[in-house]
Amino acid sequence: MNSRMMRRQVIRIAMSVKEMNKMQVAKALDWSYPTTLKKLENPSKLTVTDAERLCDLIDLDIVKFINPF
């Protein structure tokens, strides 16, 4: 499993724990739904600000996001 797949998996797990779906993430971060899908599909291309906001929202440690496993 490459780092991109691991980051996606870590995000999915954190979203599941928070019981959030992609639409809720989009609304909370003020992203369009298509933008949210794009960003979650390839989280390694997130800006630092977007990564921090996403991690804060889903209670994910930014270090676990950067270095998933």
Protein Blocks (a to p, Z undefined) as FASTA:
>chain_A
ZZklmmmmmmmmmmmmnopafklmmmmnopafklmmmmmmmmmlpcfklmmmmmmmnopa
fklmmmmZZ
